[in-house]
Amino acid sequence: MTIKEILAGESRNVEFKVQRLDKSIKYMKSVVAFANGKGGRILFGVDDKTRDVVGIPEEEVFQEIDAITNAISDSCEPAIIPDVYLQTIDGKTIIVAEIGAGRQKPYYIKADGMEKGVYIRVSGTTRLADREISRELYYECDGRSYDSVMRTDFEVSDEDIQNLCRQMKEVALANSKSDIQREAVKDVTKNVLLSWGILKKSDGGKIYPTNAYVYLTGQDSFHSRIQCGVFKGTTRSVFVDKRDYDGPLWEQVDNALKFVLRNICLGSRLEGVYRQDIYELPPDGIRELLINAVMNCSFIQASHIQVALYDDRLEITSPGGLLPGVTIELMKEGFSKIRNRALANAFAYMNLVEAWGSGIPKLLQAMSEYGLREPEFIDMEVAFRINLYRKRSNEQISTHGIDLLQQDFDGTKDAGKVPINEQEQRIYEFVLKYGAITTAQVMELLGIKQRRARNILAKMVSDHWLKKEGASRSTVYTITTKA
């Protein structure tokens, strides 16, 4: 690394340590997080607070390299083999431990086990991964698609299958843009759905639906839902309108698109002697982004696709970061990798997808033709967000953190803001997910002592994020209902 890069500070793939700590757990969490993500580097000999290069004494460097390598190899499961080397900056020697993206995810700290030892990197910080994230890492690394997992808790009859096949064909015909395309639409059958992974046959020969079938037919609105909201200004402070759409996935996409078009400006221009309506943002591009959000949504997570409209932008956020091998630069060039392959087969048949990978390049071109700035793409590791800006602006508009994804459109947050402190964010996310939290759970979640846990909870109560219920050992903290 160069001095310029070091002065830029820590990031999602760089972390500083003044020296190797006797308790390797202090940096082992980041090692595991890097292996579970896109890789990263830990620089020993750089102050994480001042960013000063303090270096490692020359007579100790090789001893330190051995200690770091052995600690990483012994503490992680599956085994992580780091590339540890020396680098001289401003005449001082530092140690760089480079961790590559793993191929046997999820990685975890051996002493804590898979239940409590899986960590991920989010916005430059290391966080404990919940069970859903751990499962997603497993499916991702195993090359399997979560939407094609068999659901033995659901029954499906021949009549149900025929109804879905009929509906899909109707949608395919309705989305056909020419007679030739309509003629190319063939009947969908049970065997086709089996080949796509929408249905699966058990070892005993019984047909079961997969997650894709459940989501397509709208039978699991807890996991499959698109949340839409309109806000006054450029933050989530004031709600203007909100809608939650569930049901069949293709209807969710259609309803979300109509919601956006109802709430953006509509102008017109003359084409010869006819007037043509023109929206301020390209409708085809919005539709393509909504479909991409569904195709790449992590349905394992307890979050939903969110569509937020502000005075200056349209924001579409989908749970699930970029898949391995995918970068924002490659996306802009048309590179495509699908998380939900069974759903992708269904959407392609229904003529909801034209050509894989063509959506983003077309969107970039459409935004340019509309005279608008290039869309903003934000990989938040556990989520992916795209901003379409509605007006020309030279002003850089700051992006929101991952906490906004986990914030439901329920209007119960104080002034629509979110906790800034990372520890408060983790507590808040826990309560959103499980309904309540105790002091002991905060101590375990953050790895802090009782007094510190009580102080943080007291502050969150004072700031109206949480409310205290019960007394003594029965005390729990829940989400406040104060608007």
Backbone torsions as a table, in degrees:
resi	resn	phi	psi	omega
1	MET	NA	154.2	177.4
2	THR	-97.2	165.3	176.6
3	ILE	-58.2	-38.9	-179.9
4	LYS	-60.5	-42.6	179.7
5	GLU	-67.2	-38.7	179.2
6	ILE	-66.4	-41.7	179.5
7	LEU	-64.5	-21.7	177.6
8	ALA	-70.3	-16.6	175.0
9	GLY	90.8	-177.5	-180.0
10	GLU	-70.0	154.8	-179.0
11	SER	-146.5	-169.3	-177.9
12	ARG	-64.1	-21.7	-179.3
13	ASN	-127.0	18.5	177.8
14	VAL	-140.2	133.9	176.9
15	GLU	-138.7	144.4	-178.4
16	PHE	-108.0	145.8	171.4
17	LYS	-138.4	132.2	178.9
18	VAL	-60.5	-41.6	-180.0
19	GLN	-156.8	168.8	176.0
20	ARG	-72.0	127.0	-178.3
21	LEU	-85.7	147.0	179.0
22	ASP	-59.7	-38.8	177.0
23	LYS	-89.6	100.5	-174.7
24	SER	-64.1	-17.5	-179.6
25	ILE	-58.7	-24.4	-177.9
26	LYS	-62.9	-33.0	177.9
27	TYR	-113.3	-9.5	-179.2
28	MET	-66.0	-30.5	177.7
29	LYS	-60.2	-40.9	179.9
30	SER	-70.9	-35.5	176.3
31	VAL	-57.9	-49.1	179.6
32	VAL	-62.9	-42.0	-179.4
33	ALA	-62.4	-41.8	178.5
34	PHE	-63.9	-42.3	-179.9
35	ALA	-65.2	-33.5	178.9
36	ASN	-78.8	-12.5	-179.5
37	GLY	-110.6	-129.9	-176.7
38	LYS	-103.7	16.2	-179.3
39	GLY	90.1	172.2	179.8
40	GLY	177.4	-179.0	-177.4
41	ARG	-133.4	140.2	172.3
42	ILE	-111.7	124.3	-178.4
43	LEU	-102.9	113.4	177.0
44	PHE	-93.2	126.3	-176.7
45	GLY	111.3	10.1	177.1
46	VAL	-125.1	127.2	-179.1
47	ASP	-71.3	122.4	-176.2
48	ASP	-72.8	-17.0	-179.4
49	LYS	-92.2	-47.2	-177.1
50	THR	-95.9	-15.5	-176.1
51	ARG	66.7	17.1	177.1
52	ASP	-76.4	140.7	174.8
53	VAL	-84.9	106.3	-178.0
54	VAL	-96.1	-24.4	175.6
55	GLY	79.3	169.6	176.0
56	ILE	-115.4	133.4	179.4
57	PRO	-52.6	136.0	-175.7
58	GLU	-55.0	-39.6	-176.0
59	GLU	-73.0	-7.7	-176.6
60	GLU	-111.8	-8.9	-169.1
61	VAL	-60.2	-46.0	-176.5
62	PHE	-71.2	-33.4	174.7
63	GLN	-64.6	-40.0	179.3
64	GLU	-68.0	-39.7	178.3
65	ILE	-59.9	-45.1	179.1
66	ASP	-61.5	-43.1	-178.0
67	ALA	-64.6	-41.2	-179.6
68	ILE	-66.9	-46.1	-179.1
69	THR	-61.4	-45.9	-179.0
70	ASN	-65.9	-40.8	-179.4
71	ALA	-62.0	-43.5	-179.4
72	ILE	-66.5	-44.3	-178.6
73	SER	-64.6	-35.8	-175.5
74	ASP	-85.0	-22.9	-169.3
75	SER	-97.6	-14.5	-172.0
76	CYS	-113.2	149.9	178.8
77	GLU	-138.9	129.5	-12.1
78	PRO	-56.4	164.5	-174.4
79	ALA	-60.4	137.2	176.3
80	ILE	-112.7	122.6	178.7
81	ILE	-105.1	105.4	-176.8
82	PRO	-81.9	160.7	170.8
83	ASP	-102.5	105.4	-175.2
84	VAL	-109.1	124.8	-176.9
85	TYR	-146.8	171.9	-178.4
86	LEU	-101.5	151.2	173.5
87	GLN	-145.1	139.4	179.5
88	THR	-103.9	124.6	178.4
89	ILE	-130.6	123.4	-178.0
90	ASP	53.6	39.6	177.3
91	GLY	76.3	5.8	-179.9
92	LYS	-116.5	144.1	-177.1
93	THR	-95.5	128.6	174.1
94	ILE	-119.5	162.6	177.7
95	ILE	-110.3	130.1	179.2
96	VAL	-112.2	121.8	174.3
97	ALA	-104.7	108.4	-176.5
98	GLU	-99.1	125.0	-178.1
99	ILE	-111.6	122.1	179.1
100	GLY	-83.3	160.6	174.9
101	ALA	-64.3	127.5	-174.4
102	GLY	-76.8	159.2	178.0
103	ARG	-114.7	8.4	179.7
104	GLN	-130.0	42.3	-177.1
105	LYS	-65.6	152.9	0.7
106	PRO	-83.6	140.9	172.7
107	TYR	-89.4	149.2	-178.7
108	TYR	-151.4	162.4	177.0
109	ILE	-76.8	121.6	-171.3
110	LYS	-55.5	-41.9	-176.1
111	ALA	-66.7	-26.9	-177.8
112	ASP	-95.1	-14.5	-179.5
113	GLY	76.2	170.4	-177.2
114	MET	-67.4	-26.5	-177.6
115	GLU	-68.0	-38.0	-174.5
116	LYS	-124.0	5.6	-173.3
117	GLY	-114.9	8.6	179.6
118	VAL	-92.1	128.1	-179.7
119	TYR	-126.7	152.4	178.0
120	ILE	-133.4	164.4	-179.7
121	ARG	-104.2	125.3	179.7
122	VAL	-133.7	117.5	175.8
123	SER	50.9	43.9	175.4
124	GLY	82.0	5.5	177.6
125	THR	-125.9	156.1	179.5
126	THR	-97.2	128.3	-177.6
127	ARG	-129.9	149.3	175.7
128	LEU	-68.7	129.6	180.0
129	ALA	-83.2	137.4	176.2
130	ASP	-80.8	179.0	-175.0
131	ARG	-62.2	-37.0	-177.8
132	GLU	-65.2	-42.9	179.4
133	ILE	-64.9	-40.3	178.7
134	SER	-60.8	-41.7	178.8
135	ARG	-65.0	-39.8	-179.9
136	GLU	-64.0	-40.5	177.5
137	LEU	-59.8	-39.9	-179.9
138	TYR	-63.8	-49.5	-179.1
139	TYR	-63.7	-40.6	-179.3
140	GLU	-61.1	-45.3	-176.8
141	CYS	-75.2	-29.1	-178.4
142	ASP	-81.3	-5.0	178.6
143	GLY	74.4	18.4	-179.6
144	ARG	-103.5	156.1	179.8
145	SER	-104.5	123.0	-175.4
146	TYR	-62.6	-29.3	-178.4
147	ASP	-71.8	-12.6	178.5
148	SER	-100.2	13.2	177.4
149	VAL	-75.8	133.3	-177.8
150	MET	-66.0	139.0	178.2
151	ARG	-111.3	92.2	-179.7
152	THR	-76.0	-7.8	177.6
153	ASP	-84.4	-2.1	177.9
154	PHE	-117.6	142.7	174.2
155	GLU	-103.4	146.1	177.7
156	VAL	-137.5	130.6	-179.7
157	SER	-100.9	167.1	176.3
158	ASP	-60.3	-35.9	178.7
159	GLU	-65.2	-41.8	177.4
160	ASP	-59.9	-44.4	-178.9
161	ILE	-63.4	-43.3	179.7
162	GLN	-63.5	-38.1	178.6
163	ASN	-63.5	-44.2	178.9
164	LEU	-63.6	-43.8	179.0
165	CYS	-59.2	-42.8	179.6
166	ARG	-64.6	-45.3	-179.7
167	GLN	-62.1	-42.1	-179.6
168	MET	-63.7	-39.1	178.5
169	LYS	-66.8	-39.6	177.4
170	GLU	-60.6	-42.2	178.9
171	VAL	-65.9	-42.6	179.8
172	ALA	-59.9	-43.0	179.2
173	LEU	-67.4	-40.6	-179.3
174	ALA	-65.1	-30.6	-178.8
175	ASN	-90.9	-1.3	178.8
176	SER	-71.1	136.5	-175.5
177	LYS	-100.6	-1.6	179.7
178	SER	-154.9	164.7	177.9
179	ASP	-62.9	-36.8	179.5
180	ILE	-63.0	-41.4	179.5
181	GLN	-67.7	-37.2	178.3
182	ARG	-65.0	-41.5	-179.9
183	GLU	-65.0	-24.7	-178.3
184	ALA	-80.6	-10.5	-179.5
185	VAL	-77.1	114.7	179.5
186	LYS	-100.1	165.0	177.1
187	ASP	-66.5	143.7	172.6
188	VAL	-94.9	137.9	-179.9
189	THR	-124.4	173.4	177.3
190	LYS	-57.8	-42.4	-179.3
191	ASN	-64.6	-34.4	176.9
192	VAL	-65.5	-44.9	179.0
193	LEU	-63.1	-34.9	175.8
194	LEU	-65.2	-42.4	-179.7
195	SER	-67.6	-29.4	179.1
196	TRP	-81.3	-16.0	-177.0
197	GLY	90.6	13.2	178.1
198	ILE	-84.5	-27.0	170.8
199	LEU	-123.9	156.1	175.8
200	LYS	-141.5	150.2	179.9
201	LYS	-103.8	129.3	179.5
202	SER	-74.6	172.4	178.6
203	ASP	-60.9	-28.1	179.4
204	GLY	-84.9	0.1	177.5
205	GLY	92.8	-0.5	-179.8
206	LYS	-81.5	142.3	179.3
207	ILE	-88.0	127.0	175.8
208	TYR	-122.5	152.2	173.0
209	PRO	-76.3	157.2	171.4
210	THR	-103.9	179.0	176.8
211	ASN	-57.7	-36.9	-179.9
212	ALA	-59.3	-44.0	178.4
213	TYR	-61.6	-45.5	-178.4
214	VAL	-61.5	-43.1	-179.2
215	TYR	-72.2	-40.2	-179.9
216	LEU	-60.3	-39.0	-177.3
217	THR	-89.5	0.2	175.4
218	GLY	71.3	33.7	-178.1
219	GLN	-95.1	0.6	179.8
220	ASP	-138.4	74.7	-176.1
221	SER	-70.9	-16.2	178.2
222	PHE	-64.4	-40.6	-179.6
223	HIS	-95.3	-31.1	-174.3
224	SER	-112.0	100.0	-178.5
225	ARG	-160.0	145.8	173.6
226	ILE	-113.0	123.2	179.6
227	GLN	-100.1	129.6	-179.3
228	CYS	-122.4	140.2	178.5
229	GLY	-149.0	146.9	173.5
230	VAL	-113.9	133.6	-176.9
231	PHE	-123.8	146.5	176.1
232	LYS	-84.1	129.2	-178.8
233	GLY	88.2	-152.7	-175.6
234	THR	-116.0	10.7	176.6
235	THR	-131.3	176.9	-179.3
236	ARG	-90.4	30.8	-176.5
237	SER	-71.3	-41.3	-173.0
238	VAL	-128.4	119.3	175.8
239	PHE	-77.1	138.9	171.4
240	VAL	-108.0	-42.6	-179.7
241	ASP	-157.1	153.0	176.2
242	LYS	-151.1	149.3	177.1
243	ARG	-147.7	141.8	172.2
244	ASP	-115.0	126.2	-178.4
245	TYR	-113.4	126.2	172.7
246	ASP	-124.4	-160.6	-176.2
247	GLY	92.9	-168.4	178.9
248	PRO	-52.5	140.9	-172.7
249	LEU	-60.2	-39.1	-178.7
250	TRP	-66.0	-30.3	176.4
251	GLU	-72.0	-36.2	177.0
252	GLN	-59.4	-45.8	179.8
253	VAL	-61.5	-44.7	-179.1
254	ASP	-63.8	-42.9	-179.5
255	ASN	-67.9	-39.0	179.4
256	ALA	-65.8	-40.0	177.8
257	LEU	-63.5	-45.0	178.9
258	LYS	-62.0	-37.3	178.5
259	PHE	-60.6	-46.6	-179.5
260	VAL	-64.0	-46.3	-177.1
261	LEU	-64.7	-30.7	177.1
262	ARG	-68.0	-24.2	-171.0
263	ASN	-112.4	8.0	171.8
264	ILE	-112.7	166.5	-173.7
265	CYS	-73.6	144.4	177.8
266	LEU	-121.1	120.8	176.7
267	GLY	-114.2	-162.6	179.3
268	SER	-155.6	159.6	173.7
269	ARG	-145.2	159.0	-179.5
270	LEU	-91.7	128.9	173.1
271	GLU	-116.5	95.5	-172.9
272	GLY	70.3	-121.3	179.9
273	VAL	-100.3	4.4	-177.1
274	TYR	-107.9	148.5	175.2
275	ARG	-94.1	134.0	179.6
276	GLN	-116.2	126.6	178.4
277	ASP	-73.0	136.5	-179.2
278	ILE	-130.1	120.6	174.3
279	TYR	-80.1	156.8	-178.3
280	GLU	-71.3	-19.5	173.8
281	LEU	-124.1	148.0	-176.7
282	PRO	-68.9	115.3	-178.3
283	PRO	-58.5	-39.7	179.7
284	ASP	-63.2	-36.9	178.6
285	GLY	-67.3	-40.2	178.3
286	ILE	-63.8	-45.0	179.2
287	ARG	-59.9	-42.9	-179.8
288	GLU	-62.8	-39.7	179.4
289	LEU	-67.0	-38.3	178.2
290	LEU	-64.6	-41.6	178.4
291	ILE	-66.1	-42.9	177.3
292	ASN	-60.7	-37.9	178.9
293	ALA	-62.0	-40.1	178.0
294	VAL	-68.9	-44.8	-177.9
295	MET	-61.4	-29.7	-174.9
296	ASN	-116.8	14.7	178.8
297	CYS	-72.7	137.7	173.3
298	SER	-87.1	97.6	-178.6
299	PHE	-73.4	-9.4	175.9
300	ILE	-67.9	-36.2	-177.9
301	GLN	-70.1	156.2	-179.0
302	ALA	-86.1	10.3	178.8
303	SER	-97.9	171.0	-178.3
304	HIS	-126.6	163.6	170.6
305	ILE	-63.5	132.8	-179.7
306	GLN	-122.5	134.2	178.1
307	VAL	-119.6	110.7	-175.7
308	ALA	-119.5	128.3	-179.2
309	LEU	-111.1	121.9	178.7
310	TYR	-113.6	176.8	178.8
311	ASP	-61.7	-30.0	-173.4
312	ASP	-110.3	-10.1	-173.4
313	ARG	-160.9	161.0	168.2
314	LEU	-108.0	128.0	-174.9
315	GLU	-119.6	120.7	178.5
316	ILE	-117.8	119.9	-175.8
317	THR	-121.0	129.6	-179.2
318	SER	-121.6	128.9	175.5
319	PRO	-59.3	136.6	-178.7
320	GLY	106.7	117.7	179.0
321	GLY	-76.2	-172.7	179.1
322	LEU	-66.6	141.7	178.6
323	LEU	-72.0	156.8	179.0
324	PRO	-55.2	136.9	-179.8
325	GLY	89.7	-10.3	-179.5
326	VAL	-101.5	130.8	174.4
327	THR	-124.7	163.2	178.8
328	ILE	-62.6	-38.2	-179.9
329	GLU	-63.3	-42.3	179.0
330	LEU	-66.7	-37.0	177.5
331	MET	-59.0	-42.6	-178.7
332	LYS	-64.6	-24.1	179.6
333	GLU	-90.9	-1.1	176.5
334	GLY	102.9	6.9	178.4
335	PHE	-72.1	135.2	-175.6
336	SER	-132.8	137.9	174.4
337	LYS	-143.5	125.2	-170.0
338	ILE	-103.0	132.3	177.1
339	ARG	-79.9	-43.1	-176.4
340	ASN	-105.6	86.6	-171.3
341	ARG	-73.0	-33.2	178.5
342	ALA	-66.4	-44.8	177.5
343	LEU	-63.7	-36.4	-179.8
344	ALA	-62.0	-39.1	177.0
345	ASN	-61.0	-43.2	-179.3
346	ALA	-65.8	-44.6	-178.4
347	PHE	-67.5	-35.9	177.5
348	ALA	-65.2	-42.4	178.2
349	TYR	-61.1	-40.1	-176.6
350	MET	-80.1	12.2	177.6
351	ASN	59.5	30.2	174.7
352	LEU	-89.0	-15.5	178.2
353	VAL	-124.0	127.9	-178.8
354	GLU	-84.0	-63.8	-179.9
355	ALA	-143.8	131.2	-176.5
356	TRP	-58.5	131.5	175.7
357	GLY	86.5	-7.7	-175.8
358	SER	-83.7	-16.0	-172.8
359	GLY	-62.3	-48.4	-176.6
360	ILE	-67.8	-47.1	176.1
361	PRO	-57.1	-40.4	178.2
362	LYS	-65.2	-38.8	178.4
363	LEU	-62.8	-44.2	179.3
364	LEU	-59.7	-42.4	179.7
365	GLN	-66.1	-42.7	-178.6
366	ALA	-64.6	-41.9	179.3
367	MET	-63.5	-37.7	177.5
368	SER	-65.2	-42.3	179.2
369	GLU	-66.1	-29.5	177.1
370	TYR	-79.1	-5.3	-178.9
371	GLY	75.6	24.6	-178.5
372	LEU	-106.5	159.6	-179.4
373	ARG	-67.9	159.6	-179.0
374	GLU	-63.9	141.2	178.8
375	PRO	-57.4	153.2	179.1
376	GLU	-103.4	124.9	-179.6
377	PHE	-109.0	128.0	-175.2
378	ILE	-129.9	113.7	176.0
379	ASP	-92.1	112.8	-178.1
380	MET	-104.2	25.1	178.3
381	GLU	68.8	-58.6	179.3
382	VAL	-101.1	6.6	178.5
383	ALA	-159.2	162.3	177.7
384	PHE	-133.6	134.0	-175.9
385	ARG	-128.0	141.7	174.3
386	ILE	-126.8	130.0	177.5
387	ASN	-109.8	126.1	171.3
388	LEU	-106.0	113.8	-176.9
389	TYR	-84.1	134.0	-171.5
390	ARG	-83.9	-19.3	-176.1
391	LYS	-134.2	155.5	172.0
392	ARG	-66.9	138.3	179.4
393	SER	-158.5	134.2	174.4
394	ASN	-90.3	-6.7	-177.2
395	GLU	-81.6	131.5	176.2
396	GLN	-78.2	122.9	-178.7
397	ILE	-101.3	123.2	-176.4
398	SER	-67.6	148.1	179.4
399	THR	-93.4	159.4	-179.5
400	HIS	-87.5	159.7	179.4
401	GLY	-84.0	178.1	-177.0
402	ILE	-64.5	-20.7	-177.8
403	ASP	-62.2	-27.5	179.9
404	LEU	-67.2	-31.0	177.9
405	LEU	-63.0	-38.9	-173.9
406	GLN	-86.9	5.7	180.0
407	GLN	-98.2	111.6	-177.1
408	ASP	-72.4	157.8	178.3
409	PHE	-81.6	67.5	-177.2
410	ASP	-114.6	-2.1	174.5
411	GLY	68.0	18.9	-176.0
412	THR	-102.0	1.6	-177.1
413	LYS	-84.8	148.3	-179.1
414	ASP	-69.0	110.2	179.5
415	ALA	59.7	16.7	177.0
416	GLY	72.4	6.1	-178.7
417	LYS	-87.6	173.1	-179.3
418	VAL	-126.7	154.3	177.4
419	PRO	-59.3	134.1	-178.4
420	ILE	-87.1	-38.1	-178.8
421	ASN	-65.9	133.1	-175.9
422	GLU	-61.3	-39.8	-179.9
423	GLN	-63.5	-40.5	178.0
424	GLU	-64.8	-38.8	178.5
425	GLN	-59.5	-45.3	-177.6
426	ARG	-65.2	-39.3	177.1
427	ILE	-64.3	-45.4	-177.5
428	TYR	-62.6	-42.4	178.4
429	GLU	-62.8	-39.2	179.2
430	PHE	-61.8	-45.3	-178.0
431	VAL	-68.7	-37.3	176.3
432	LEU	-59.1	-37.4	-175.5
433	LYS	-81.1	-43.2	-171.8
434	TYR	-108.0	-6.0	174.4
435	GLY	94.2	-27.2	-178.7
436	ALA	-163.6	165.6	178.1
437	ILE	-148.0	149.1	177.5
438	THR	-109.6	167.9	177.9
439	THR	-60.7	-41.1	-179.4
440	ALA	-63.0	-38.5	179.2
441	GLN	-67.9	-35.7	176.4
442	VAL	-64.3	-42.1	178.3
443	MET	-58.7	-43.3	-179.4
444	GLU	-72.5	-40.5	-177.9
445	LEU	-63.3	-42.9	-174.5
446	LEU	-101.2	-10.3	-178.2
447	GLY	67.3	42.9	-177.8
448	ILE	-124.1	170.6	-178.8
449	LYS	-83.7	168.6	-173.1
450	GLN	-61.6	-43.1	-177.6
451	ARG	-62.0	-43.5	179.8
452	ARG	-64.0	-41.2	179.6
453	ALA	-61.6	-43.9	180.0
454	ARG	-64.6	-38.6	180.0
455	ASN	-64.1	-42.1	179.7
456	ILE	-65.0	-43.9	179.8
457	LEU	-64.2	-40.2	178.7
458	ALA	-62.1	-40.1	178.5
459	LYS	-65.9	-41.3	179.9
460	MET	-67.0	-31.4	174.0
461	VAL	-68.5	-43.5	179.9
462	SER	-63.3	-34.9	-179.9
463	ASP	-85.1	3.8	176.9
464	HIS	69.6	25.0	173.2
465	TRP	-84.6	-37.7	-178.6
466	LEU	-127.5	161.6	171.3
467	LYS	-126.5	146.6	-176.4
468	LYS	-93.1	129.7	179.6
469	GLU	-127.7	142.8	179.9
470	GLY	84.1	-173.6	-178.5
471	ALA	-148.4	157.4	177.6
472	SER	54.5	-129.4	-176.3
473	ARG	-73.9	-10.6	-179.9
474	SER	-93.6	6.1	-176.7
475	THR	-69.7	130.8	173.0
476	VAL	-133.3	161.9	179.6
477	TYR	-121.7	129.2	-178.0
478	THR	-125.1	171.8	179.2
479	ILE	-67.5	133.8	177.8
480	THR	-73.5	149.4	178.0
481	THR	-98.8	8.6	179.8
482	LYS	-69.7	129.0	-178.8
483	ALA	-76.0	NA	NA
